[in-house]
Amino acid sequence: MEMMQYKPWEKNEVYSLIKESNKNLPILDIQLGGACNLNCIYCDTPKYGHPCDVNLSSIEKLINDGNVKWVYICGLGEPTATPNLYHLKQILKLCKEKDIGLSMFSNILNIDDELVNYIDNGTLHVLFKLDTFDKNKMAHLYGKDKGDIILKNYETLNEVVHNQNGVTNLGASIVPTSINYTELPYIINYCMENGIFPLIGQLEDAGSCSKVYKELEVKEKDLIEFRNYISQVYGVDYEMPTCPATIAGMHVTNTNKIILDKRTGLSCPWFWLDEPQLQIIGNIESMSYNEIVKKILDYRKAKLSDVEQMEQNIELYPFGGCGGNAKQLLKTYLDIAKNR
């Protein structure tokens, strides 16, 4: 039996998107500013003062000029935090007009009626933070005592879950730590009962988390045991899905730069589960869609033999990090890249 799937990462959708990535990059992966309304102890991007200077006109031009099928809002701060919210809603408005889906990670602390409506009408898909239902643990993990609001917003999201044949518009972003490990079976059960995809991502040794990584880390054997528990209880083979933006995306920073994973040329570095190594290759304000695609593909081509060595030398993680399980992700990319 297969696991429930998050719609933007549904297997057929992922394959279709990454199949295009030899010639076209159909996903815009956009960072807004670093502002956040929480202060998570394991935050991998604690850049709270970084502004949201994304050029909306340039984003619209990229969508008009390219064969863009999805927009992802991911990285740096919280997209619904006040300094980012205007840009988020303008991009959502554009996506609705163009009939393009938007997927974002969010702590859902500031989910309002307008955003709920975008979820309900199929424009907005959300991976929301869900590490615990215990308000004391929330305060410890998230850095602020906002448990009452977050719990209420879980109920709000339950009213706009759209799960059709195991493909859902909502996912829960779950990070196993020493603080919430014993609660994980209950969290998974909550997701399965409510038609929400449980996205279980391993702790990343980056940003603020590097200071507490050893304290929060769940050992590999325990993660494997938990993955096996999911398979036994629910009769599904759980695996971290590949985020297609890593392969088929164009990664735009909060200051309009185009960035790549320096090691591979892929468009997101977080699958490594460590501090990102980034390569800036241009700016959306001065480059056309086609120029950016060419620059990205040329960089990847130069790194291809290195990626082959990397794929051979790394082991599968029990779950993997944001973007996917590194070994499987690189194998998927290489299978596509070699068929240019």
Salt bridges, closest charged atoms under 4 A:
GLU2 OE2 - LYS11 NZ 3.85
GLU20 OE2 - LYS69 NZ 2.41
ASP65 OD2 - LYS61 NZ 2.64
ASP112 OD2 - LYS89 NZ 2.67
GLU114 OE1 - LYS89 NZ 3.00
ASP120 OD1 - HIS162 NE2 2.73
ASP131 OD1 - LYS129 NZ 3.51
ASP148 OD1 - LYS135 NZ 2.69
GLU183 OE1 - LYS137 NZ 3.53
GLU217 OE1 - LYS219 NZ 3.66
ASP222 OD1 - LYS221 NZ 3.30
ASP261 OD1 - ARG263 NE 3.90
ASP274 OD1 - ARG263 NH2 3.00
ASP298 OD2 - LYS294 NZ 2.76
GLU308 OE2 - LYS338 NZ 3.11
GLU311 OE2 - LYS327 NZ 3.65
ASP335 OD2 - LYS331 NZ 3.26
